[in-house]
Structure formats: C-alpha cells, structure tokens
Amino acid sequence: MKRFHLVQGAPLAIAFSSLLAIATTAAIAKPFTYVNARFGTACTFPDQIFSITEAEPENGDGQQWTAPDGASLTCSGIYNIDNDTPKGFVAGEKADTGQGYKITYSRAGKNWAVLSGLKGDRVFYERRLFGKDDVIRTVWIEYPSSLKAKYDPLIVAIAASLRGP
C-alpha cells in the first residue's frame, strides 16, 4: 500500500494547488469546499468525482459523498467526550482485530492522527484533527482496491484540506 504523509500545518495553498493540478490534469475534477454548520469542519475535494451527496444525518455532524464507482468521502465532527488523544486513537485502532480490517500506516502528532489500510477489498484513509474546542474533525476516504491509481493521487490534497475553526 502506498503511504501518505501529511505535515501538520502544511500550507493550505499546497493542498489547493494539488487539487487544482488534479483538476487540470484530469480535466474532470474541480475543487469544492464543504463546511459543516454544526462543528465548522471543512474539507475540499473534487465534487465531479464525489458527485453523489448522501442524506445528511439528523444530528448534523457531517456529510458523506459517493462516487459512481463505489468510492466514498465523509467529512464530519464529533465531540471528544472520551478525552481521546491522537496517540490513543491510533493505538485503539491498531488493537482492532476485526475481520478484514488491517492498518498499514499510522502516524500521530500533537493534535492530529492519520490512518490508512484495508477493510476487506477496500482501501481507507482517515485523518483526524483534535481541536482545542473538544471537537474531533475527520475526513474519511474509502474506495475499492482496484481503483488505487485513481484515488491515491487525490488523498493527500483532500486530507490536507481538513480544518476547523
């Protein structure tokens, strides 16, 4: 599995220029920025790829989009009621021995964590920001393993765009 690295605090200009480069190269992907009204969680992604907007949950904690080829993207927030930390989150996920769930990359910083791996025949990538406002903001991208060549180049820019107030 390809490993994705994000430097905490990397300029958003890099993320947006990456999305712009993807849009220019693919000639189909234009960037769209979603901002969640409840938590202020925001992320930018190509909405011509993730073109199907799913119903928003009643609690208003985020939004999910899917692509016609089976990929999905979720941008959301939750209250950190368990006082979770980035390192604690990664350790807990690594301890998950669910069938077909395998973490192939993980990293944690002072206020962020990144995981990627496999869930059955699907690749997942998750980035979490642990806010000073006790909100955990997350972007989750999942896609069929057969589509790695299409989605791997998008992940870094989308994940780097995750932010909150």
C-alpha positions as CSV (number, residue, x, y, z in Angstrom):
1,M,0.0,0.0,0.0
2,K,1.2,3.5,-0.8
3,R,1.9,5.5,2.3
4,F,0.6,9.0,2.5
5,H,2.3,11.6,4.6
6,L,0.9,14.9,5.7
7,V,2.9,17.5,7.5
8,Q,0.8,19.2,10.2
9,G,0.5,22.9,9.5
10,A,1.3,22.4,5.8
11,P,0.1,25.5,3.9
12,L,-3.4,25.1,2.6
13,A,-2.1,26.6,-0.7
14,I,-0.2,23.3,-1.3
15,A,-3.4,21.3,-0.8
16,F,-5.4,23.6,-3.1
17,S,-2.7,23.7,-5.7
18,S,-2.6,19.9,-5.6
19,L,-6.4,19.8,-6.2
20,L,-6.0,22.4,-9.0
21,A,-3.3,20.3,-10.6
22,I,-5.5,17.2,-10.4
23,A,-8.3,19.2,-11.9
24,T,-6.1,20.4,-14.7
25,T,-4.6,17.0,-15.4
26,A,-7.8,15.0,-15.1
27,A,-9.9,17.7,-16.8
28,I,-12.9,16.5,-14.8
29,A,-12.2,17.3,-11.1
30,K,-13.0,20.8,-9.8
31,P,-12.5,21.6,-6.1
32,F,-15.5,22.1,-3.8
33,T,-15.2,23.1,-0.2
34,Y,-17.8,21.7,2.3
35,V,-18.2,23.5,5.7
36,N,-20.2,21.7,8.4
37,A,-22.6,24.2,10.1
38,R,-22.5,22.3,13.5
39,F,-18.8,21.9,14.1
40,G,-17.2,24.1,11.4
41,T,-15.4,21.1,10.0
42,A,-14.3,21.8,6.4
43,C,-12.6,19.9,3.6
44,T,-12.1,20.5,-0.1
45,F,-12.5,17.8,-2.7
46,P,-13.3,17.3,-6.4
47,D,-17.1,17.2,-6.5
48,Q,-17.2,15.9,-10.0
49,I,-15.7,12.7,-8.7
50,F,-17.5,12.5,-5.4
51,S,-20.7,13.6,-7.2
52,I,-23.5,11.9,-5.2
53,T,-24.4,13.7,-2.0
54,E,-25.8,11.4,0.6
55,A,-28.5,12.4,3.1
56,E,-27.2,14.4,6.0
57,P,-27.6,12.7,9.4
58,E,-30.2,14.1,11.7
59,N,-27.6,15.3,14.2
60,G,-25.9,17.4,11.6
61,D,-22.4,16.1,12.4
62,G,-21.1,15.9,8.8
63,Q,-21.8,14.9,5.3
64,Q,-20.9,11.9,3.0
65,W,-20.5,11.8,-0.7
66,T,-20.1,8.8,-3.0
67,A,-18.7,8.3,-6.5
68,P,-20.5,6.2,-9.1
69,D,-17.5,3.8,-9.0
70,G,-18.1,3.0,-5.3
71,A,-15.7,5.4,-3.6
72,S,-16.9,7.5,-0.7
73,L,-15.8,10.5,1.3
74,T,-17.0,11.7,4.7
75,C,-16.2,15.0,6.4
76,S,-17.5,15.2,9.9
77,G,-17.0,16.2,13.5
78,I,-17.8,14.7,16.9
79,Y,-17.4,15.9,20.5
80,N,-14.4,14.4,22.2
81,I,-16.4,13.1,25.1
82,D,-13.9,10.4,25.9
83,N,-11.0,12.9,26.0
84,D,-9.3,10.8,23.3
85,T,-5.8,11.8,22.1
86,P,-4.2,11.3,18.7
87,K,-1.9,8.6,20.1
88,G,-4.7,6.9,22.0
89,F,-6.9,6.9,18.9
90,V,-4.2,5.2,16.8
91,A,-3.4,2.7,19.5
92,G,-7.1,1.8,19.8
93,E,-7.5,1.4,16.0
94,K,-4.3,-0.8,15.8
95,A,-5.9,-3.0,18.5
96,D,-9.0,-3.6,16.4
97,T,-8.7,-7.1,15.0
98,G,-12.0,-7.1,13.1
99,Q,-12.2,-9.4,10.2
100,G,-10.6,-7.9,7.1
101,Y,-9.5,-4.7,8.9
102,K,-5.8,-4.0,8.6
103,I,-3.9,-0.8,9.3
104,T,-0.9,-0.5,7.1
105,Y,0.1,3.1,8.0
106,S,-0.4,5.2,11.1
107,R,1.0,8.4,12.5
108,A,0.1,10.8,15.3
109,G,1.1,14.3,16.2
110,K,0.2,16.7,18.9
111,N,-3.3,17.4,17.6
112,W,-3.7,15.1,14.6
113,A,-3.7,11.4,13.6
114,V,-3.6,9.6,10.3
115,L,-4.5,6.0,9.5
116,S,-4.7,4.1,6.3
117,G,-5.2,0.4,5.5
118,L,-7.6,-2.1,4.2
119,K,-11.2,-3.1,5.1
120,G,-11.8,-6.2,3.1
121,D,-11.1,-5.4,-0.5
122,R,-11.4,-1.6,0.1
123,V,-8.7,0.9,0.9
124,F,-9.4,3.5,3.6
125,Y,-7.6,6.7,4.6
126,E,-8.6,8.7,7.7
127,R,-7.3,11.9,9.1
128,R,-8.4,13.4,12.4
129,L,-7.8,16.8,13.9
130,F,-8.2,17.1,17.7
131,G,-9.4,20.7,18.3
132,K,-8.9,22.9,21.3
133,D,-12.7,23.2,21.3
134,D,-13.0,19.5,22.2
135,V,-14.2,18.5,18.7
136,I,-12.6,15.8,16.6
137,R,-12.8,16.7,12.9
138,T,-12.4,13.8,10.5
139,V,-12.1,13.2,6.8
140,W,-12.6,9.5,5.7
141,I,-12.0,8.3,2.2
142,E,-12.7,4.7,1.1
143,Y,-12.5,3.1,-2.3
144,P,-12.2,-0.3,-4.0
145,S,-8.6,-1.5,-4.0
146,S,-8.9,-1.9,-7.8
147,L,-9.1,1.9,-8.1
148,K,-5.9,2.8,-6.2
149,A,-4.4,4.5,-9.3
150,K,-7.4,6.9,-9.5
151,Y,-7.8,7.7,-5.8
152,D,-4.3,7.6,-4.3
153,P,-3.3,10.9,-6.0
154,L,-6.3,12.7,-4.5
155,I,-5.9,11.6,-0.9
156,V,-3.0,13.9,0.2
157,A,-4.7,17.1,-1.0
158,I,-8.1,16.2,0.4
159,A,-6.8,15.2,3.8
160,A,-4.5,18.3,4.0
161,S,-7.6,20.5,3.4
162,L,-9.3,19.2,6.6
163,R,-9.7,22.1,9.0
164,G,-11.9,23.6,11.7
165,P,-12.3,26.9,13.5
